[in-house]
């Protein structure tokens, strides 16, 4: 493995540890602390699309916090192992 790959992997590990293995899910805007029950089904879909396509994160406005996403780790680990080998 070349030195650049090791440096990138080291930065990734440091970032993940600093964030305590937590992050955002693309669909977590619906877990907002604001009551979104007034939105219709299509309103919720529109809100999801706005969040996904927005250049700035709307999560702080809606009170969404980072959380541990085990599904992401499940999909990421094989790729990290290939990167290391």
N, C-alpha and C positions, 0 to 999 in steps of 0.2 A: 504494500500500500504506500502510495507516495505521501510526501510530507504535507502537501496541501490538503489531501483527504483527511489526514489525522487532525490537522488544525481545525477543519470544518466540523469534524465529529466531536472534537473537544469543546468547541463553542456551542454546539447543539446540546451536548450533555450538560454543560454549565447552565445554559438557558433553561432547560427542562427542570433541572434541580432547583434553580432559583425560583421558578414558578410553582414549585412543589407538585409537579406532574399534573397541573390543572390547566384547563383551557376552555375555549368556547366551542359550542356545537353550532353548525350552520343554522339549525332550526330552534335554537334555544330562546329566541325572542318571544316565543309563546309562553315561556316560563317567567314572564315579566311579573314584577311585584304590583304593577298597575292592573286594575281590572279590565281585561280585554273581552269580557263576555258580551259587551255590547256590539262587538264586531260580528258580522255574519261569517259564514264559512269562507266566502270569497274575500271578505275584508281581512281575514287572518292570512289567507294565501297571498294577498297583496302586500301585507305587512312583512311576510317572510321574504318575498321577492325584493322589496325595498331594502331590507336589511342586507340581503345577500349581494345586492348590486351597488350599495352605497359605498362611496370611497372612504367615508368615516363611519366608525362603529356607533350604532345607535343604542347599543346595549346599556351603557351607563345612564342614558336618558330614561330607559325603561326599567332600570334597576336589576338587570340581569348580571349575575356574578359568575366568575369562572368556577368550574367544577371538574372533578376527575372524570374523564371519559375513557372507560376501559375498552370500548369498541375500537377506538383509535389506536390504542396500544396493541390490541390484538392484530390489527392490520399492519402496523408499523414495524413490529419486531422482526419479521422475516426479512424485510428490506434492510434493516440496520445490520442484521447478521451477514447479509450478502456484502454490504458495504465494508464491514470489518474484515471479512475474509478476502 
